[in-house]
Amino acid sequence: MKNKAAEFFQGNRIPEEIERALNELFLQQPEDLHGYLASYFTKLSAPPKISSLKGKEVYDARGQLSIEAEVFCIVTNKEKRISSAAISSDLRLPKETSANMKGRADHVTAAVQWINDPLNKMLKGLNPCDQTRVDQILSNYFMTRYLEEKEYIQNKEKSENHSPSQPEVELPSLPASQTRKTKSVDKGKKGNSAEKLIPPQQPEEPVLPGGLAVGTVSLAVAKTGAQTQDIPLYKYIATVKNQEAQTQFNIPVPLVTLLSCGKTSPGKLNLLEEVILVPKAGQQAKQSITMALEIQKEMLRIMNSSTKAGAAHTALSVTGAPALSFERPEQPLDLIAEASGNLGLALGAEIHLVLNCAAPELMDYAKGKYDVSTGVLKSPDELVDLYQALISKYPAVVALIDPLRKEDVDQWEKLSSVIGDSCVLLSDITYMPQAPPIPGVKGHVLKQINETTVSDLIRLTSERQGAVIVGAACDEPCSDDSLSDVVVGLGLDYVKLGGLSGGERMAKYNRLISIEEELVQQRILVSTEKHPPPLFNEKPEDCVLQDTD
């Protein structure tokens, strides 16, 4: 036995390591002797390995069913729960219906099953720090299930179409707008350009039940990798992206939603889903948030002191900003201009605005027009004219997000031409990141939802370097504050987190402030005195901020 023990210890170099540890202990003579030895030998331990995943049902910030993934690892011969994560979901289900609840439950149940069974088996034994390999396995599994589901649906449709009991399918009648146009041509009358046919809507890819597990597990593994390396998540993601440790970081400019006048707002106006503040250049995140709160407070004071009917009525939108009652798009912009002026802030000089139009949600396909406000319909060409007039009157507006449907290619090109460099066009590519570029678009909005992995975010933001704004999915809120770490690690210039209310949003804003304070203390924060592209054309000069305390 003694010979076997000696052979075992010698073969594993145990005596040499113990001697080295004791020598180091004597030289350092720390106060906590055993703690020092524990730390010393922990560094020699084998890399952690994923032992299991656990998926469980949780509720998001709106009380909706969602999922959370937990990662367990073998660390120093013991299984430990290292981290957990949840991301926003967008299942594209009908709102506030029993079908929504049933559909959401089915998606969540499938995602939990994915995590607890196949994904658990596939990732077992892997190093949690091998993010690229983990994400590749997750994406491959998702694609396999996606193709299986697609084949199943195609075979089912083929079977139904060839069923002998199936009645003959009649061709659908022309929509009312087409019928009216046909009649007018038959009568020899001149056709109305406002009623010309619009490009049909591109079919949406259905959300694969269970797909939410992929993005959730990817983020949970990334958080596990960061914790096992004892570094913040943003530094871990930067290392994964750059393949080396990063020595300097910048804090993305927080784009804060000041108010909402979208489809669900109490007023007649539908067009402006979000009016977003671009704060002063060179400000720290906390200063920008404080400024936004002051502007918002002054706006509400003005509204409450107004005698206009309905002006004092305020509600909270899904974006976390006040949903105010307006009839025309000029009214909210005038309100912000007045509030800013009262605070001594020059709108268009010190601060600027971005308008999230969310126009695809406003298309009335039966009429071929956008439902801009109650009783006001605009054709794609008329909507371009509206934007041109609005930007001409309010030069503080530096960007429009989704001003048109992606299918209205001619109008995108026309809008880009008429507004020139005074305002940039941004498109949300969350659901179709690989779609052909839209004419005139200079930047993109991207959200981490469903099957989007950390590696997907790295790839998409790298492919569109300097032209991506990552945003939170406000319709499907998630209380996990990791998004702030993700955007800092990706090295992005802007982040869109929504309004300044709700724990799920404020957790992300607070985390952004904490990261900034940490970077200042470490003297590795790079600050800019001018806002970068895509919202502004000039390339800013960098400087490193240092902690003066």
N, C-alpha and C positions, 0 to 999 in steps of 0.2 A: 504493500500500500504506500509506504513512504517513497519508494522509488517511482511509483506511478504519479504520486503527487508532485514530486520534484520535477519529473519529466513534463507534467502538465504546466506547472508554473514557469519553468524555463522556456518551454515552447511558446508560451504566450507573453514572455518578457515581463512577467509580473514583478520579480525582484528588482529589475532595473527601474521600472516605473515607480515602485514604492520608494526606492533609494532616492530617485530624482525628486519625488514629492517631498520627502523628509528634508532634503537639502534646501529646497525652495522654502519650505515652512520655517526652517531655522533662519534663513536669510531675511525673510519678510517679517517673521515674528508677529503675525496679526493678532488682534484681540480675540477673535473667534477662531481658535485653532481648528476645530472640527469642521466649521463652516468653510474654512479655506481649503481643507482637504477634500470636502464634498464637491466644491466647485472645481478643484483641480481634476478630480477623477471624472466628473461629469463631462468635461471637455474631451476626455478620451473615449467616452461611450460611443456606441454605434449610432449612426444616424437614425432618427425616428422613422418609423414605417407606419403607413395607414393600416390600422387593424380592422376598423369597421366604420360604416356610415349609418346614420340614423335619420330618417325623415319623419317629421311629425307635423300634424295639422296645427296651425296657429291662426290668430285673427290679426288682420292688418289694422292700420290706424282708422279705418272707416268701419271696422267691425265686420269686414268681409273675410271669408275663409281663405287662407293662404298656407304656404308651407315654410318650414325651417329645416335646414340641413345641419346636422352635427357631425363633426369629424373626431374619431377616436384614434389615437396612435399608441404604439408601443414605444415608451421612452424609459430608458434604463431598466428594462425588463418588466415594466409595469404598464398596463393599459390605462391611458388617461384621456379624458375628454379635453381636447385642445381648444376648439372654437366652434362657433355656429354662425350661420348667416341666413339672411332672407333678402330676396330682391323683389322689386315691383313686378306685378303681372299685368298683362293686358290681354285678356282672353277674347275681346271683341264680341261680347255677349250683350243681349238686350239689357237695358238699364232697368233696375228696380222691378223685375218681374220674377214670377216663380220659375220661369225657364232659365233666368240668370242664375238663381240660387242652385237649381239642379245641375246646370251646366258647369258652374264653378265647382260644385262638390265633386263632379265626375273628373274634372281636370286635376283637382288637388289630390283626390284618391289615387289617380293614376301616377301622379308625380311621387307621392309617398311610396307607392309600390316600386317605381323605378329605382328610387334611392335605396330602399331596404333590401332589394333583391339583386337585379342585374348590375347596377352601378356599384353596389357594395362588393360584389364578387370581383368585378373588373379592376377596381382600384386597390383592393386588399394587397398589402405588401409593397406598395409603391412609396417612394420618398415624396412626402408632401411638398418638398421644395422643387420638384420637377414639374413645374406648372405647365410647360409646353406639352409634355407627354400626357399629363392628366387631361388637359383640355382637348387634345387630339382624340383620346379615347372617348371622352364625353361627346364630342362632335360626331365622331364616326358612329357611335351608338344611335344618336339622334337621327342621323341621315338614314341609317338602316331601318329604323322604325318609321321614319317619314315615307320612305319608298314603299315599305310594306303597306302602310295605310293608303297611300295613293293607288297602289295596285289593287287593293281590296275595293276601294271606291269605284275604280274604273270597271272592274269585273262585275260589281253589283249593278252599275248603271247599264252595262252591256247585257246582263242577264234580264234586267227589267225591260229593256228596249226590245228584246227578242222574245219576250213572254207572249204566248198565243192568246192569253186572256187579257192582255193589255189593250185597251181601246186605242184607236188611231189618234195620234196627236195632231190637233189642229194648229195651224200656224197662228201665232198671236196677231191680233189686229194692230194697226199702226197706232202709236201714241197720239194723244189729242193734238199735240203741237204739230205733228207731221200731217195729220188729217186736215187741220185748218190750212196748212201751207198748200197741200195738194188741191184743196177746193179753190183757194185763191188763184192758183195757177190756171186751173180749169176755166175759171171765170175770166181769165185774161187780166186780172189785176196784178199790180206790181207787188212782189214778195217783200215782206218786212225783214230787214237784215237782223233785227233783234230776235227773230224766230228761226233763224237758220239753225241747222242741226249742229249739235255739239258733239265732240268726240265721245264715244261711249266710255263708261267707267271701266277701268281695268279690273278684272276679278281679283278679289283679295285672297291671299293664301290663308286657308283656315289654320288656326292655332292647333298644333298637334297635342292631344291630351297626354299629359306627362312631361311635355317639353320644358315646363317650368323648372323641373328638377335639374336640368343641365346647367343653366345659369346660376342657380342657387348653390349647387355643389361646387362649381368652379370658384365662386367667391369664397365659399367656406374653406376650400383647400388653400386658396391664396392667403387667407387670414391665418390658417394653420402654419403655412410656410413661414410667414412673418414672425409668428410667435415662437416657433422652434428656433429661429435664428436670432430671436430677441431684438428685433428691429421693428419700427412702425410699418404699417401696411403700405404707406406711400413710398417708403424707401425700398421695400421689397418689390413692388410693382415696377418702380424705376429700374431696378436691377434686372428684372425679367425682361423689360423692354430693351434696355441698352446692353445687356449681357455683361455689365460691370457696375460697380457701385458708383452712384452719382454723387458729385461733390457740391452741386448747387441746385437750388430749386426756386421756382416762382409760384406765387399764389395766383390762381386764376381770378379774374375780375368777377365778382358775384353780380349776376344780372337779376335784380329783384323785381318781382311782379308787384306793381303798385295798385292796380285795380283791374277788374274784369268787366267787360261789357259784351260777353259772348252770348251764345244761344240760350244758356240757362240763367242769364241775369234777369232781374225783374223788369227792366225797361224794354222799349221796342227795339233798341239797337242790338244786332246780333254779330256784327262784323269783327269787333275787337275782343277776341278771347282773352288776351292779356296785353296790358300796356306796361312795358318793362323799363325799369330805370337802368341806365348805364351811368354809374357814379363817376365822380371826379377821377381823373387819371392820377396815379401816384398815391392814392389813399390806401391805407391798410383795410383789411376786410371788416374789422370792427367799426371803423369810421364810416365805411360805405353803408353798413347795415344801420348804424345810428342815423345817418343822413336820410336813408329811405324811410325810417320810422318817423322822423320829424316831418318829412314831406307828406307822408300818409296822414299823420295827425292833423296837419294844417289843412289838408284836403277835406277831411271829415268835419273839421270845424267850419270851413266855408260852406259845406253842404248843409250842415245842421242849422246854420244861421240864414240859409236861403229861404225865401218864401215861395219858391217855385213848387208847383204840385209834384209830389213824389220825390223831390230832391233829397229829402232827409231820410228816405227809406234806404237802409243798407242791409246787406246780407253777406255771408261769407261764401265765396266760390270754392270749387274743388281745388283750385290752385292755391288756396290759402290767402287770397287777397279779397278786399271788399268788392262785392258784386253790386255795382251802382246802376241806377236807373237813368238811361239817356235815350234820346231819340236819334241823334245824328253823331257821326264819328268826330266831328269838331269839338263837341261839348267836353268829353273827358280830357282832350288835349288842352283845351282852354283852362279847365280846372287845375291841371297840373302846372300849367304856366303861371297861373295866379298864385298857387300855393308856393311854388319855387321862388317867385318874385317877392312874396311876403317874407321869405326866409333869407333873402339876399343872394339867392343862387340864380345865375344866368342860364336859363334853359337854352341849349344850343351852343353854349360856350363852355361852361363848367360841367354841365350834365347833359345827357342826351337820352333819347328814347328808342326802344325797339317795339314794334307792333307785331304780336302774334295774331295773325288774321284767322287762322284755322279755317280757311275758305272751303276746303274740300267737304267739311261738315255742313256747309250752307247751301249746297247745290240742290235745287228742286228739279229733279230729272224729268218730271212730267212737263215742266214749263221750260226747261233748258236754261234756267237763270239762277243766279245766286240770291238767296233770301237775305239781303243786307240788313234790313230791319222790317218790322211788321208793316206789310203793305207796300214795301219797296223792293222790287226785284231788278236785278242788273244782269245783263248779258256779260259774257267774259270781256268783250271789248268795252262795254260801259264801265265795268269794274276797273279796267286799266285807266280809263279817264278819271274815275273817282280817286284812285291812288295818286295819279299825277297831280291833280289839284290839291290833294291833302299834303303831299310832300312839298309842293311849291309853297303852300301857306305855312307849313310847320317844318322848317329846315332842321329842327332838332331831332327829327325822326331819321335815324341813320340806317335802319334795317327793317325789312318786312319778312316775317316768317310765314311760309305757306300762303302767299297772297292769292293763289289760284290752285286749281286742281293740277296734278302732274300731267293730265291728258291735254290741257290747254296750252300746248307747246307754242303755238303762234303768239298767244297773248303774253306768255312769259318773255319771249324774245322782244315783243313790242314794248312791254313794261320796262325791261332792262334798257332799251334804247332811249325811251323818253325820260327816264329819271337819271341816266348817265351815272356819274360817280358820286352823286349827292346822296344816294341811298343804295344799300346792297340788298340783294335778294337771297334769302336763306330757305333751304328746303329740309324738312324733317325726313331723314332716311332710315328711321328706326325699323320700319317694316320691310323696306326694299333697299338694303344697303348696296346691292350689286346692280341696281337699275341703271340704265343709260343716263348720262348727265342731262339735266334740263338746261336749255339755252338761257344764258344770263345769270345763272345761279353761281354765287361766289363763295358760299359757305353752307354748312350743313349742321343740323341738330340731330343728336344721336342719344338714345336712352338705353340703359342696361335693363332689359326685360327678358322674360321667358328663357329662350335657349341661348342668349348672348353670353359667351364666356369671356373671361378676362383676356385671353389671347385674341378673341375677336375684336375687343375694344382696342387692344394694342395695334392690331393689323389695320383696322379701319381708320384710326386716328393717324397712323403713320402714313398710310396711302394718301390721305388728304391733309398732309402736314400744314398746320397753321390755318385750317379752314373748317374746324369742327368745334362745335359747342356741345358739350355733354350736358344733358338735362335730366332732372328727376321726372319720373312718370307721375304727374300730380293726380291723374284720375285714379290710379291704383297705388296709394301711398304705402311706403315701407318705412318702419321705424329704425332700420339699420342705418348707422351714420357712415358706413364704409365708402359711400359714393364720394365724399370729400377727399378721402385718402386716394381713391382711384384717380380722380381728375388731377390731383397734384402729382401723383406718380407718373401719369401719362404726359405731364408737362404741358397741359392745355392752357390757353390764355383766357378762356371764359368758361363759366359754369352757370347753369340756369336751374335754380333750386325752388322757384315758386315764391309765394308770398311769405310774409313774416308772421305766420300764425300756425298753430298745430305742432304738437311735439315731434312728429316725424320730420317736419321741415326744419324746425329750430335746432333739432339734434345735429343736422347736417351743417347748418350755419355755425353752430357753436364749435363743431369739430374743425371747421375751416379756420376759425379764429385761433383755436388751440394749436393747430399745425403751424400757423403763421408765427405765433409767439415762440414756439419751439425752434423754428428756423432762424428767427432773429437772435435768440439766445446762443445758438450754435454758429452764428455769423455765416450762414450759408443761404440766406434769402436774397434772391435777385429781384430788385424792384425796377419798374419802368416809369418814366415820367410822361409817357404818351401811351394811349391805348393802341394795341397791335391790330393787324388784320384778323378776321375778315371785316370787322365793323368799321375799321379806319384804314386808310391806305398807307399812311406813313409807317415806316419801320422804326420802332422806338429804340432808344439807347438804354442799355442796362446799367444798373449800379447795385452794389451789394450793401444791404442794410445791416447795421451792427447794433447790438444791444448796448445802450449807453448807461445802463444801470451799473 
